Amino acid sequence: MQPPQGPDLAEVLPDLALAALGDGQLAVLAAIVLRCFSFAQDPVPQFGWSGTDGLFQVRGIRNHVLERLTQDGQAGALEKLARQSEDDADRDAVGWYLRRARGRAAELALTRPDPPALLRLLGRADARLIRRASDLAEAMISQLEQVQHELALCLPKTHPCR
């Protein structure tokens, strides 16, 4: 007697609520999906109309999971996936997502300051609100004048630049 067979991963994957998964869960799912549905197994892309096989949707979900990790800036999880990849096609594909995730992580670090850093910034007397390019130019000129003044104080009186 054979043990009862459960549903195939390809059957279950489309029903997963991917939006409800956290970054850690997405990383685990990405590892599983890459192991089962490697990029090396993908059909060769063809121009024009071509039929789709039964795994077209699963490959789309695999790519969506990797894209979610990328958009969340999860470079560490993608680095781990690249190291664990057994196939060059997987390493190349994950490397592409990884490069984008590093850029996204840098963007997220710049756009979301932590609350203490934000309070320090707001507490500075020289902090400014920049709304237009002219505001930025004015702030830069002001800062350069301040630097020039500080440098002039450091130079000896006999220096030719003084």
N, C-alpha and C positions, 0 to 999 in steps of 0.2 A: 504494500500500500504506500502510495506517495504522500509526502506531507502536503498539506494544503498550500497552494500558491497564493501569495498576496498580490496586490496590484503592482504593476510595473511602475518604476519611477517616472517614465514618460507619461503614464496615465495620471499620476498624482500631481505632478509638477504644475500643470495649468490651473489646478484648483487651489494652490497655495495663496494665502493672502500676503503677498510680498510686501505690501505697504505697512503691514503690522510688524514686520521683522526689524529688530535692531541691528546695529552694525556687526556685533559679534555673531548673531544668528545668520546674517547675510554672508559673512566670511565662511562659516561652516558650510552653508548651502552652496556657495561658490566652489568650495573644494570638492564637494560631492558631485556637483553637476559637471565640473571639469574632468573629474576622474571617469564619469560615466559617458559624457558626451564631449569628447575631446575635439579641439579645433581641427586636428589632423583627420578626423572622420567626416568633416564637412564636405559636401560635394563641391566640385570646382565651379566657381561662379561663371555664369554664361550671360552674354548680352542678349537682350530681347526677351521674349516670353518663354518661360520654361516652367514645367510642372514642378510642384513641390512634393517632397516626400512626407512621410508621417512624422518626421522629427523636426520639421521646419519650425513649428511653434515652440518646441523644447529648446532649440538653438536660440530662438528669439528671447526666451526666458533666461537662458544662460547669459546672453549678452546684456539683458536688462539688469540682472543681479550684479554683474561686473560694472555696469554703468552707475548703478546706485552706490556702490563702494567708491567709485571714482568721484561722483558728485559730492559725497560726504567727506572726501579728502582722506580716505582710509588707505594711505600709502603703505603703512606697515602690514596690513592684511594682504594687500596685493603683492608686496615684496615676498611675503611668506608663500603665497600661491605660486609665484614665479619660481621660487627655490624648489618647491615640491613638484613642479611640473616635470613629467617624464619625457615630454615630447617637445621638439623645437617649435612646432606650430603653436603649442600652448604657451611656451615661454615668450614667443614673439608677441602673441596677442595680449597676454597679460602685461607684458612690458609696455605695450602701447597704452593700455589703461593706466598703468603705473605712472608713466610720464605725465599724463593728464591729471592724475590724482595728486601728484606732488604740487603741480601748479595750483590746483584747486585748494589744497591744504594751505598754501601760502596766501591765497585770496581770503580764505576763511579766517586766518590768523589776523589779517589786516582789517577785515570788516567787522569782526566781533571782539572788541577789546574786553578784557575781564573787568568786572565792576570796580575793583580797587584802582586799576590803571585809569579807568574812566573818571573816577573821583579825583585822582591826582591831576589829570589833565584839566578838569573843570576848576580845580583849586588854583591853577596857575594864573597869575595876573596878566601874562602876555599871551594867553590862549585867545584865538580868534575864530570866528565863524567865516568860512570861505564859501561864498555863494556863486561867484563868477570868476572868470579868468583874470579880470582886472583886480579883484580882491587878492588872488593868489600872487599876482605880480607885485602888488603893493607890500604884501607880507614878506615876500622874498627880498625885495629891495631894502626893507626895514631891517631884516635879519642880516643881510650883507653889510649894511652900514654899521651895525652893532659889532660884527666880526672885525671889520676894518678898524673900528675904534679900539677894540681890545688888542689887536695886533700892534697898533701904533703905540699903545702903552708898554708893550713888551720890548719894542726895539730900542736900542741905545740911542741917545741924543745925536751921536756922531754918524749914525747909519745913513747911507745915501738915499734910502727910501723915505726918510723922515723929513 
